[in-house]
Amino acid sequence: MLRLSWSTFRERWQLFIGAIVTVCLGVALVQSSLLILVTAATSGLIEAITLLAVTLGVSTFLAVFIVSSTFAFTVAQRRRDLALLRLVGAGRGQVRRLLLSEALLLGLLGTAAGVPLGLVAMDAQTSLLTSLGFVPPDFAAHWQDWILGASAGVGVGVSLAGVLAASRRAGKVRPLDALRDTGEGARVMTAARWFFGLLFLAGTVALITVASFVGPEGAIPLTINAALTASVALSALSPLVVPFVGRLFGLLLRGSTLGTLAQANLRDGVRRSASTAAPLLVLVALLVGQTGVLASIDKATEHELRRDLAGDLVVTSTGPGAAELASVPGVAVAAERLRVPMTVTTRTVDDGEVETEVEDVDATVVDPAAYAQTYRRAPEAGSLADLHGNTVAVGSGLYPLGAELEAGIGGRTVPLRVVAVLPQTMGGGEEILLPPGVVPGPVASAATSETIVRAEPGADPRDLATAIGARGLGEVSTLDEWITASASRQQDTSSGIMAVVLGLSGLYALIAVINAVVIAAAERRREFAVARVSGLSRGQVVRMALVESWAVTAVGLLLGGVAAAGTLVGIAAATARISGSATVVVPWELLGLTVAGALLVVGGTNVWTTLAATRSRPVSLVGAGE
């Protein structure tokens, strides 16, 4: 089977080149991300770990998805060849082994090219992380010998996983049905498509529903994962939409010969159209959906800060300075927030064994009375009035009221009792509040301080800012300026994450779309030749194929928009429940660029491949019976 598979590779390499490139990229990105992730984990770079985890998940999903859709289309294009094998004596198991052998070769070739490419990708990815501020300038990932086994496992595993369903279906089709393109061989909406389409659609609805009832730490990954499940669901169900769009284009181009032919091609080439639309669907769902989710969270966080904070100025300095600020004439309240590092040790008993977990956190030292005068929302449980002595207030969902914690602060261990649970916020807010007496003096003196200042009635905040600056008590900004700067920092982090996801999604989609168009055009040479001997010119055939390709692009963009809209509905419900008002940001500029880019890439590739497919004299192709 391996020898026969290799022969197929050599003779029909156009069918496999896109899948090989996809596996190569998948291996390179997974290898690079794993090596950087291991180094980042040992260095405690939390933001880099988060970004790399997203990169790993998206890379693996896109690689499996695109290899699967590409191989399914390839198998469908070769159904006559496979039917002839069955007619000359090959059994169903042999057909499946043939296709799995091809997938094995595909995986090995992709891995062989992906491992050295992974070293280049590691350098590029490290430079990107450095430029985005996720890792320090001197960061360097280290090579690990075990990565070769992991890379081979990814390459071969992605290939076999991608072809498994297609090989099983190819083995079930009766050879005469495949030759005549009837029965099971002509059916596009198979039982597997219905099953997985409805299953993932139900999963998407469940994820969006659950996201509207959990906190922000759960709502964000749930809505992002909803974009992935919606992509799979709508991709599986896309053949249901292709004929509808074909009829719509028929109405728009009524009376046009080329429009009528394009409509007929969409109706007859549903499998081909669905395979081309699938990567576009995923592209729009990921780009628009995830960008919209992160932008909505950023905007909701900014709205929360403006609603919850009460003050006029923010003074940033090092070490405690609230007492000096309070002595400035015109200052009514100076609510200081000192950021200090702390460790929390928790112990759990599992089957009689005590498991200890130590977590590094950033705590905020506040004066409870002043804090309550500048922060409008009350705790979910307990009271900040009890925040004195060895006590702590924690974020929602961290620890229950009354829990006993063991904290490490400034090299000493302090037992703390939870006396208040803070309300949920979209931006996370302060997760740990400590009273001033808990933190040693040297630790407090080295901590960054942000003090919210409220002016007395009648006092001009501008004059107050001038007076504070003249005393050298810190850097002064208005509360609005401070909130805008905080929101900007969060948006920069989100933009960094999305830059990676956008690049990955766009690259994979570009490869998949071009590959699908190239495969389709290579297999339609005789169809184009028949159209030309029937009276169409070469230019008319090219325009007909272009109209058809744009209709397929519209299918992918439409379904991708539906998937993205579902994720935005989920995050809107989450922001409404957590912050009190629904916040949705639709990235219209990105959507417009995606639509224009998709039409340009698909249209340009289609014109190029159609011109190549119509280069030969049509009579020679029709007469040869190709």
C-alpha positions in Angstrom: 0.0 0.0 0.0 2.9 2.4 0.7 4.3 1.8 -2.8 0.9 2.5 -4.3 0.4 5.5 -2.1 3.8 6.9 -3.2 2.9 6.4 -6.8 -0.3 8.4 -6.2 1.8 11.1 -4.6 4.1 11.4 -7.6 1.4 11.4 -10.2 -1.2 13.6 -8.5 0.9 15.8 -6.2 -1.3 18.8 -6.9 -4.0 17.1 -4.7 -1.7 16.8 -1.7 0.6 19.8 -1.7 -1.8 22.0 0.2 -2.2 19.4 3.0 1.5 18.9 3.2 2.1 22.6 3.6 -0.6 22.7 6.3 1.0 19.9 8.2 4.4 21.5 7.8 3.2 24.7 9.3 1.3 22.9 12.1 4.4 21.0 13.1 6.6 24.1 13.0 4.2 26.2 15.1 3.5 23.5 17.6 7.2 22.7 18.0 8.1 26.4 18.3 5.3 27.1 20.8 6.1 24.1 22.9 9.7 25.0 23.2 9.0 28.6 24.1 6.2 27.6 26.4 8.4 25.3 28.5 11.0 28.1 28.8 8.4 30.7 29.7 6.8 28.3 32.3 10.2 27.9 34.1 10.6 31.7 34.0 7.1 32.4 35.4 6.0 34.5 32.3 2.2 34.2 32.7 1.1 36.4 29.8 3.5 34.6 27.4 2.2 31.2 28.7 -1.4 32.4 28.0 -0.6 33.5 24.5 1.4 30.4 23.7 -1.5 28.2 24.9 -3.9 30.0 22.6 -1.4 29.6 19.7 -1.1 25.8 20.4 -4.8 25.4 20.5 -5.5 27.4 17.4 -2.6 25.8 15.4 -3.8 22.3 16.3 -7.4 23.0 15.5 -6.7 24.7 12.2 -4.3 22.0 11.1 -6.7 19.2 11.8 -9.6 21.0 10.4 -7.9 22.1 7.1 -6.2 18.8 6.5 -9.5 17.0 7.2 -11.5 19.2 4.8 -8.7 19.1 2.1 -8.4 15.3 2.3 -12.2 14.9 2.2 -12.3 17.0 -0.9 -9.4 15.1 -2.4 -11.0 11.8 -1.8 -14.3 13.0 -3.3 -12.4 14.2 -6.4 -10.8 10.7 -6.7 -14.0 8.6 -6.1 -13.9 7.2 -9.7 -10.3 6.1 -9.3 -11.1 4.4 -6.0 -14.2 2.8 -7.5 -12.0 1.3 -10.3 -9.8 -0.2 -7.6 -12.8 -1.8 -6.0 -14.0 -3.2 -9.3 -10.6 -4.9 -9.9 -10.7 -6.6 -6.6 -9.7 -4.2 -3.8 -11.7 -4.5 -0.6 -13.1 -1.8 1.6 -10.3 -2.3 4.1 -7.7 -2.1 1.4 -9.1 1.3 0.2 -9.0 2.6 3.7 -5.4 1.4 4.2 -4.5 3.0 0.9 -5.8 6.4 2.1 -4.3 6.0 5.5 -1.0 5.1 3.9 -1.2 8.3 1.9 -1.9 10.2 5.1 1.1 8.6 6.8 3.3 9.7 3.9 1.8 13.1 4.0 2.5 13.4 7.7 6.1 12.2 7.3 6.8 14.7 4.6 5.1 17.5 6.5 7.1 16.6 9.6 10.4 16.4 7.8 9.8 19.9 6.4 8.2 21.2 9.6 11.0 20.4 12.1 13.7 22.7 10.5 11.0 25.3 9.8 10.1 25.1 13.5 13.6 26.5 14.4 13.0 29.5 12.1 9.5 29.9 13.6 10.9 29.8 17.1 13.2 32.7 16.4 10.4 34.7 14.7 7.9 33.9 17.5 10.4 34.9 20.1 11.0 38.2 18.4 7.3 38.8 18.1 6.8 38.0 21.8 9.6 40.4 22.7 8.3 43.2 20.5 4.8 42.8 22.0 6.2 42.9 25.6 5.3 39.4 26.6 8.9 38.3 27.3 12.0 40.3 28.3 14.6 41.2 25.6 17.1 38.6 26.8 14.5 35.7 26.6 15.7 32.7 24.7 14.0 29.4 24.2 16.0 26.2 24.8 16.1 23.2 22.5 14.8 19.9 24.0 15.5 16.5 22.3 12.1 15.2 23.2 10.5 17.8 20.8 11.4 15.6 17.8 9.1 12.9 19.1 6.4 15.4 19.8 6.7 17.0 16.3 6.5 13.6 14.6 3.5 12.8 16.7 1.8 16.0 15.8 2.6 15.7 12.0 1.5 12.0 11.7 -1.4 12.4 14.2 -2.9 15.5 12.4 -2.6 13.7 9.0 -4.2 10.5 10.2 -6.9 12.3 12.2 -7.7 14.4 9.1 -8.1 11.4 6.7 -9.8 9.0 9.1 -13.4 10.1 8.4 -12.8 10.4 4.6 -11.2 7.0 4.4 -14.1 5.3 6.2 -16.6 7.0 4.0 -14.7 6.1 0.8 -14.7 2.4 1.9 -18.4 2.4 2.3 -19.3 3.8 -1.1 -20.3 1.1 -3.6 -18.0 1.2 -6.7 -20.8 1.5 -9.3 -22.4 4.4 -7.3 -19.1 6.2 -7.4 -18.6 5.6 -11.1 -22.1 6.7 -12.0 -22.1 9.5 -9.3 -25.3 8.2 -7.8 -26.5 6.9 -4.4 -24.0 7.1 -1.6 -21.3 8.4 -3.9 -23.3 11.5 -4.9 -24.6 12.3 -1.4 -23.0 15.3 0.1 -25.0 15.6 3.3 -24.0 12.3 4.8 -25.1 10.9 8.1 -21.7 11.9 9.6 -22.2 15.5 8.4 -25.6 15.7 10.0 -24.4 14.1 13.2 -21.3 16.2 13.7 -23.0 19.4 12.4 -25.9 19.1 14.8 -23.6 17.9 17.7 -21.2 20.9 17.4 -24.1 23.2 16.8 -25.7 22.1 20.1 -22.3 22.4 21.7 -22.0 26.0 20.5 -25.4 26.9 21.9 -24.4 25.2 25.2 -21.1 27.1 25.4 -22.8 30.5 24.7 -25.5 29.8 27.2 -23.1 28.8 29.9 -20.9 31.8 29.2 -23.7 34.1 30.1 -24.0 32.6 33.6 -20.3 32.4 34.7 -17.7 34.9 35.7 -15.3 36.7 33.3 -12.6 34.1 33.8 -15.0 31.5 32.4 -16.9 33.6 29.9 -13.9 34.5 27.9 -12.6 31.0 27.0 -16.2 29.7 26.6 -17.1 32.3 24.0 -13.8 31.9 22.2 -14.3 28.1 22.1 -17.8 28.7 20.8 -16.3 30.3 17.7 -14.4 27.0 17.0 -17.3 24.7 17.6 -19.6 27.0 15.5 -17.0 26.8 12.7 -17.1 23.0 12.7 -20.9 22.9 12.9 -21.6 25.4 10.1 -18.8 23.9 7.9 -20.5 20.5 8.2 -23.9 22.0 7.4 -22.6 24.3 4.7 -23.8 22.1 1.7 -27.4 23.0 2.8 -26.6 26.7 2.2 -24.8 26.4 -1.1 -27.8 25.7 -3.2 -29.8 28.5 -1.6 -27.0 31.0 -2.4 -26.9 29.6 -5.9 -30.6 30.3 -6.4 -30.1 33.8 -5.0 -27.3 34.5 -7.5 -29.6 33.1 -10.2 -32.2 35.7 -9.3 -29.6 38.5 -9.2 -28.2 37.5 -12.6 -31.5 36.6 -14.2 -31.3 36.7 -18.0 -27.5 36.3 -18.0 -26.1 33.1 -19.5 -23.0 33.2 -17.3 -25.1 33.7 -14.2 -27.3 30.8 -15.2 -24.3 28.5 -15.7 -22.7 29.6 -12.4 -26.0 28.8 -10.6 -26.1 25.4 -12.2 -22.5 24.7 -11.3 -23.2 25.7 -7.7 -26.1 23.3 -7.6 -24.1 20.4 -9.1 -20.8 21.1 -7.4 -22.0 21.4 -3.8 -19.1 19.4 -2.4 -16.6 21.5 -4.2 -18.2 24.7 -3.1 -18.5 23.6 0.5 -14.8 22.6 0.6 -13.8 26.1 -0.7 -16.2 27.9 1.7 -15.0 26.0 4.8 -11.7 27.8 5.4 -13.3 31.1 4.8 -16.0 30.3 7.3 -13.3 29.5 10.0 -11.3 32.6 9.1 -14.3 35.0 9.6 -15.5 33.1 12.8 -12.0 33.3 14.4 -11.0 36.8 13.3 -14.3 38.6 13.8 -15.6 36.5 16.7 -12.4 36.5 18.8 -11.5 40.1 18.0 -15.0 41.2 18.9 -15.0 39.2 22.2 -11.7 40.7 23.4 -12.6 44.3 22.2 -16.0 43.9 24.0 -14.3 42.9 27.2 -11.9 45.8 27.0 -14.7 48.2 26.4 -16.8 46.7 29.2 -13.9 47.0 31.6 -13.4 50.6 30.8 -17.1 51.3 31.3 -16.9 49.5 34.7 -14.0 51.6 35.9 -15.7 54.9 34.9 -18.9 53.8 36.7 -17.4 52.3 39.8 -14.5 54.7 40.7 -15.3 58.0 42.4 -12.5 60.6 42.3 -10.9 63.5 40.5 -7.2 62.7 40.3 -4.8 59.7 40.4 -1.3 60.1 41.9 1.3 57.5 41.0 4.4 57.1 43.2 6.5 54.6 45.1 5.8 53.7 48.7 3.0 55.1 51.0 2.1 58.7 50.5 -1.6 59.0 51.4 -0.9 60.9 54.6 1.1 63.6 52.7 -1.5 63.8 50.0 -4.3 64.2 52.6 -2.5 67.2 54.1 -2.6 69.1 50.8 -5.3 71.8 51.0 -8.4 70.9 49.0 -8.0 67.1 49.3 -11.1 65.4 50.8 -10.0 61.8 50.4 -6.7 60.1 49.4 -7.4 56.4 48.8 -4.1 54.7 48.4 -3.5 51.3 46.7 -0.1 49.7 47.1 0.7 46.8 44.8 2.7 44.2 46.6 3.7 40.6 45.6 2.4 37.8 47.8 2.2 34.0 47.8 -0.8 32.0 48.9 -0.4 28.4 50.1 -3.4 26.1 50.1 -3.6 22.5 51.2 -6.1 20.0 50.1 -6.6 16.4 51.3 -7.2 13.8 48.6 -7.5 10.1 49.6 -5.6 10.8 52.8 -2.8 12.6 51.1 -2.1 16.3 51.7 -1.5 18.2 48.5 0.1 21.7 48.8 -0.2 24.4 46.1 1.7 27.7 46.2 0.4 30.5 44.0 2.0 33.9 43.3 -0.5 36.7 43.3 -0.4 40.5 43.3 -2.1 41.9 46.4 -3.4 45.5 47.0 -2.9 47.2 50.3 -5.7 49.6 51.1 -7.2 51.6 53.9 -10.8 50.1 54.1 -12.5 53.4 54.9 -10.8 55.4 52.2 -11.2 52.6 49.7 -15.0 52.5 50.3 -15.2 56.3 49.6 -13.6 55.9 46.1 -15.1 52.5 45.0 -18.9 52.5 44.7 -19.6 48.7 44.7 -20.1 46.9 47.9 -18.7 43.4 48.5 -20.7 40.3 47.6 -20.3 38.9 51.0 -18.8 40.2 54.3 -17.8 43.7 55.0 -14.6 45.8 54.4 -15.1 47.3 57.8 -13.7 44.0 59.1 -10.5 44.3 57.0 -8.0 44.9 59.9 -5.4 42.8 61.6 -4.6 39.4 59.9 -7.5 39.5 57.5 -8.0 39.6 53.7 -10.7 40.5 51.1 -10.7 38.3 48.0 -12.1 38.3 44.5 -15.3 36.5 43.7 -14.8 32.8 43.3 -11.3 32.6 44.8 -12.0 31.5 48.4 -15.1 31.3 50.5 -16.0 33.8 53.3 -14.3 32.7 56.6 -11.6 30.6 54.8 -8.1 30.6 56.4 -5.2 31.3 54.1 -1.4 31.1 54.6 0.2 34.0 52.9 3.9 34.8 52.3 4.6 38.5 52.4 8.1 40.0 52.5 9.8 36.7 53.5 7.5 35.9 56.4 4.4 33.7 56.7 1.1 35.3 57.8 -2.2 33.5 58.5 -5.1 35.4 57.0 -8.9 35.1 57.4 -11.2 36.0 54.5 -13.6 38.7 55.8 -15.1 39.9 52.5 -15.7 38.7 49.0 -15.4 41.4 46.3 -17.9 41.7 43.4 -17.3 40.3 40.0 -15.8 42.6 37.4 -15.1 42.1 33.7 -11.5 43.4 34.0 -10.7 41.2 37.1 -10.2 44.2 39.4 -8.3 43.7 42.7 -8.3 40.0 43.6 -6.6 40.4 47.0 -7.1 43.3 49.4 -4.9 43.6 52.5 -5.0 46.0 55.5 -1.9 48.2 55.9 -0.6 46.5 59.1 -0.1 43.1 57.4 2.7 44.3 55.1 6.2 44.9 56.4 7.5 48.4 56.1 10.4 47.7 53.6 7.9 45.9 51.3 5.4 48.7 51.4 8.2 51.3 50.8 9.3 49.6 47.5 5.7 49.0 46.2 4.0 51.0 43.4 1.4 53.3 44.8 -1.7 54.6 43.0 -3.8 57.0 45.0 -7.3 58.1 44.0 -7.8 61.7 45.2 -11.2 63.3 45.7 -11.3 67.1 45.9 -13.3 69.0 48.5 -16.5 70.6 47.3 -15.6 73.9 45.5 -11.9 72.9 45.1 -10.6 73.0 41.5 -9.0 69.7 40.6 -6.6 71.5 38.2 -5.3 73.7 41.0 -5.1 70.6 43.2 -3.0 68.8 40.6 -0.6 71.7 40.4 -0.2 71.8 44.2 0.5 68.1 44.4 3.0 68.3 41.6 4.7 71.2 43.2 5.3 69.2 46.4 6.8 66.3 44.3 4.3 63.8 45.7 4.1 61.8 42.5 2.9 61.8 38.9 -0.5 63.3 38.7 -3.2 62.5 36.1 -7.0 63.0 36.0 -9.1 60.0 36.8 -10.3 59.9 33.1 -6.7 59.9 31.8 -5.7 57.1 34.2 -8.7 55.0 33.2 -7.9 55.6 29.5 -4.3 54.6 30.0 -5.3 51.4 31.9 -7.7 50.5 29.2 -5.1 51.1 26.6 -2.6 48.8 28.3 -5.2 46.0 28.4 -6.1 46.6 24.8 -2.4 46.4 23.9 -2.3 42.9 25.5 -5.4 41.9 23.7 -4.0 43.2 20.4 -0.9 41.2 20.9 -2.8 38.0 21.4 -5.0 38.8 18.4 -2.0 39.6 16.2 -0.8 36.0 16.6 -4.3 34.5 16.2 -5.1 36.7 13.1 -1.8 35.8 11.5 -2.3 32.1 12.1 -5.9 32.1 10.9 -5.2 34.2 7.8 -2.2 32.0 6.8 -4.0 28.7 7.2 -7.1 30.0 5.4 -5.0 31.3 2.5 -3.4 28.0 2.0 -6.6 26.1 2.3 -8.6 28.3 -0.1 -5.9 28.3 -2.7 -5.5 24.6 -2.4 -9.2 23.9 -2.8 -9.5 26.2 -5.8 -6.4 24.7 -7.5 -7.7 21.1 -6.9 -11.1 22.1 -8.2 -9.8 23.7 -11.4 -7.4 20.8 -12.1 -10.4 18.4 -12.1 -12.7 20.7 -14.2 -10.6 20.8 -17.4 -13.0 18.7 -19.3 -16.0 20.6 -17.9 -14.5 23.8 -19.1 -13.7 22.3 -22.5 -17.3 21.1 -23.0 -18.5 24.6 -22.2 -16.1 26.1 -24.8 -17.1 23.6 -27.6 -20.7 24.4 -26.8 -20.2 28.0 -27.8 -18.6 29.9 -24.9 -15.3 31.8 -25.4 -12.4 31.3 -23.1 -13.1 34.7 -21.5 -16.7 33.7 -20.8 -15.6 30.5 -19.1 -13.2 32.5 -16.9 -15.9 35.0 -16.0 -18.4 32.2 -15.3 -15.9 30.5 -12.9 -15.2 33.9 -11.3 -18.9 34.5 -10.6 -19.2 31.0 -9.1 -16.1 31.5 -6.9 -17.5 34.8 -5.5 -20.8 33.0 -4.8 -18.9 30.4 -2.8 -17.0 33.1 -1.0 -20.3 34.7 -0.1 -21.3 31.3 1.5 -18.2 31.1 3.6 -18.4 34.8 4.7 -22.1 34.5 5.5 -21.7 31.3 7.6 -18.5 32.7 9.3 -20.5 35.9 10.2 -23.2 33.7 11.8 -20.6 31.9 13.9 -19.0 35.2 14.9 -22.4 36.7 15.8 -23.0 33.7 18.1 -19.9 34.4 20.1 -20.7 38.1 20.3 -24.2 37.2 21.6 -22.5 35.1 24.3 -20.1 37.9 25.5 -23.0 40.4 25.4 -25.0 38.3 27.8 -21.9 37.9 30.0 -21.1 41.6 30.2 -24.8 42.4 30.9 -24.9 40.0 33.8 -21.5 40.9 35.3 -21.3 44.7 34.6 -25.0 45.5 34.4 -25.0 46.6 30.7 -24.5 44.6 27.5 -21.3 45.7 25.7 -20.6 44.5 22.1 -17.9 45.8 19.8 -18.1 44.7 16.2 -14.8 45.0 14.4 -16.2 46.5 11.3 -12.9 47.6 9.8 -11.4 44.1 10.2 -14.6 42.6 8.8 -14.4 44.8 5.7 -10.8 43.9 5.2 -11.5 40.2 5.5 -14.4 40.4 3.0 -12.3 42.4 0.5 -9.3 40.1 1.0 -11.4 36.9 0.6 -13.0 38.2 -2.6 -9.6 39.2 -4.0 -7.7 36.0 -3.1 -10.5 33.6 -4.1 -11.2 35.5 -7.3 -7.6 36.0 -8.3 -6.7 32.3 -7.6 -9.8 31.2 -9.5 -9.0 33.3 -12.6 -5.4 32.1 -12.6 -6.3 28.4 -12.3 -9.2 28.7 -14.8 -6.8 30.3 -17.4 -4.4 27.4 -16.8 -7.1 24.8 -17.1 -8.4 26.3 -20.4 -4.9 26.7 -22.0 -5.3 23.5 -24.1 -7.5 23.2 -27.1 -11.0 22.1 -25.9 -11.5 19.6 -28.7 -8.4 17.6 -27.6 -9.7 17.3 -24.0 -13.3 16.4 -25.0 -12.1 13.9 -27.5 -9.7 12.3 -25.0 -12.6 11.7 -22.7 -10.9 13.2 -19.7 
